[in-house]
Amino acid sequence: MNSRGFYTLFYKEVLRFGKVWLQTLGAPIITSLLYLLVFSHVLEGRMEVFEGVSYSAFLIPGLMMMSLIQNAFANSSSSIIQSKVTGNIVFLLLAPLSYLEMYLAFMLAAVVRGMVVGLGVLVVGIFFVDLPVHSVVALVSFGLLSGAVLATFGVIAGIWAEKFDQLAGAQNFIIMPLSFLSGVFYSIHSLPPFWQKLSHFNPFFYMIDGFRYGFFGVSDVDPRFSLAVLVASLGILAILTLAMLSRGYRLRD
């Protein structure tokens, strides 16, 4: 284990988004605040998803998780595609780092960004509504696992994409729709039966549903099943990422 090399790459990735924190951290927090203000103003008092839970309180965990996963994906994917486009990816490939160390450095730095943004949304949200905490373990587990899954998918997207347009397509046509249709603004039990069943094929649904359970102790599906889905997803994506890195797929051309 090249601990110094791993830490250096991880630290570089954290510095990368930290240097432009207004764009990488401040902007998504403000966006989530706008969602909260608009939807809570329109639907507060008119809609109760969980008994005894206001709509504003219901909305905050979903916004936290949506911000977390979108920013985790954006961090790892944008870093790799920038290195490929500018040509400095060769310096990373020549460094004495194993493929596992490279993957972990990119993934963990993206998780850090996602968690910071999620916590920022929470800090802003509690100024408007009180949130109970049912299980800290569930909150941390679902937060870290969800960030790791999307960060890993971001590494895959960054390796696959050859230009920024392709990466933007993945963001706009995969990440955005799946996150918006995962139960951020509603419970799937409010949907017609067909769309309820279809929602169970959306992995983002399990992230948000399990994370919301950590606050309220209520969920649409068993949180243990949601946790199993995330662990399995992370394992599959991690294996795929390491296979792509070891073969130099679209990195050594």
N, C-alpha and C positions, 0 to 999 in steps of 0.2 A: 504494500500500500504506500503510494507516494503521497503522504499526508500533506507535505508542504505544497506540492503541485496542485493537489485537490483544493486545499484551502485558498491558494492564490487565485485559481479560476473562480471559485465560489465568491471570494471577496471582490474580484473584478466585476462579476455579474451583479452583485449587490450595489457596488459603486455606480454601475452603469445606470440603473434606474434611480438611484439616490441622487445623482447629480442633476437630474431633471424631474425632481419630485413634484413640481406643480403639474406636469403633464402626466406622470406615471402614477402618482398617488392622489394629488389634489383633485384633478379633473374627474376621475371615477367616483370619488366621494361626493362631489357636488352634483354629479348626474344622479346618483342614488337619492340624494336629498330632494332633488326636484321630483323624482318619481314618488317619493314618500309624500311630499306636500300636495301634489296634484291628486293622486289616487285616494289619499286619506281625506282630502277635502270633498271629493266627489262621493265616496262610498262610506265614510265614517257614519255610523248610526243607521245605515241602510242595509248593511251586510254583516252577518256574523257567521264566520266559518266554523270556529270552535266555540263551544258554549263557555260564556264568561270571558272570552278573549276579544278585545276590540280589534277592528280591522287594521288599525294602525300598528298595533302590537303584532298581529299576524303577518303583516307585510314586511317588517324590519328583518327578520331572519332570512326571508327569501331574497331581499335586496342585498343583504350581506353575502350570502352564498353566490348569488349571481355575479356580484362584483369580484368576489374572490376567484371564481373559476375563470371568468373572462380575462382577468389580469394575469393569472398564472399562465394561461395559454399564451397571451400576448408577449409576456416577458421572454420565455424560452424560444418561441418561434421567431420573434423579431431579432433576437440576438444572433441566432444561427444564420438567418437569411442575410442579415447585414454583413456578417463575416464572409459569406459566400460571394455576395455581390461585390464587395470591396476587395476580395482576394486574400484577406488576412487569415482565412481559415487554415491556410497551409501552416502557419506558425503553431496553431493548436494541434494539428495532426503530427507535427514534428516534435512536439513536446513529449517528455517521458511520462505520459499519462496513459493509463489503461482506458479502455472504452467504458468500463463501469465507472471509473472516476470522473470521466468527462460527463457521462450521463447524470451522475449524482450531483455534480456541481451545478449544471444547468437546471436540473429539476428542483433542487433545494433552494436555490436563489429565487426561482419563480414562485415557489411555495411561500417564501418569506414576503415577497411583494404582495401576493394574494392575501396572506394573513394580515398584513399591515393595512391594506385597503379595507378588508372586512372589519377589522377592529375600528378603523376610522368611521365607517358607516355606523357601527354600533355606538360609538361615542356621540356622534351627531344625533342618532335616533333617540337615545335616552333623554335628550333634552325635550322631546316631544311626548314621550310615553314611557311608562314604567314597564320593564320587562322582567318576568320571573325567570329563574334558572332552575330547571328540573334536574339536569345532569351535566356537570362540567365535563365529565369523561366523554359523554356523547358529543358535546360541542367540539372538544379538541380532536376527537377521533375523526368525526365527519369532516371537520375543517381541514385537517392535515391530509387525510386520504383524498378528499375531493381536489384539493390543490395539487397533490402529487399526480393524480390521474390526468388533470388538464395540463399540467406542466409537461408530463411525459408525452401527451398528445401534441403539445406544442413543439417538442423536440422533433417528433416524427414529421409534423407539417413543415418545420423549418428545413429539415433534411430533404424532404420531397420537393418543396417549392424551388423553382429556379429563378423566379422574379417576384417582386412585391405584389403584383397583380394576383398571382396564384395564391399567395398567402392571404391576401384580402378576401379572396373568394372563399377560402376555408373559414375565415372569421365571419363573413357575412351570410354564408349559405349553410353553415353547419353549426358553429358555436352559438351565434345569435339566436336563430330560430329554436334550437333545442333548449337554450336557457330560458327564453321567454315562454315556451310551451311546457315548462317543467313544473308548474304549480307555484311560481313566484307570486302571482297575483290572485290565485284562486286555489281551492281544493279540487282534486280530480273528481270527487264525489258529486260535484255540481255539474259535471259534464254528462252528455248522453252516454249510454253503455258502450257504444262503439269506440268513442274517444277515450273513455276510461281505460278500456283494454289496450288501446294504442299507446296511451301514456306510459304503460308499464314497460314498453320497449325503449323508453327514453332514459338513458342512464342518469341524466341530470335530475330527473324526478326523484331518484333515490337519494341523491346528494342533499337536495333541499328538504325533502320529507324527513330524513333522518336528522338533519341539522335542526329543523324546527322542533323535532321531538325533544332535543336537548333543552329547549326553552320551556315548552309547555307540557311535556310528558304525554302528548297526543300526536298521533301520526296516522296517515292513510294506510300504510302497510307496516308490518313488523319491522322495527329498526334493526333487528339482528339480520333479517334478510337483506335489508338495504346495505348494511355493513358488508355482508358477504358478497354482494354484487360489486361493491367498490373494490374490495380486495382482489376479486377475480379479474376485474377490469384492469387494475393496476398491474397485476402479474402478467397478463397477456400483452399489454402495451409495453411494459418494460422489456419483455423478451424480444418483441418486435424491434424496439429501439436499439437494443444491443446487437441484434442481427444486422440491422442497417449500418450501424457504426462500424462493426467488424468487417463488413464487406466494402466499406467506403462508398456506399450507394450515394451517387450524386455529390460526393465530396472530393473524390480523387480524379474526376474527369478533367 
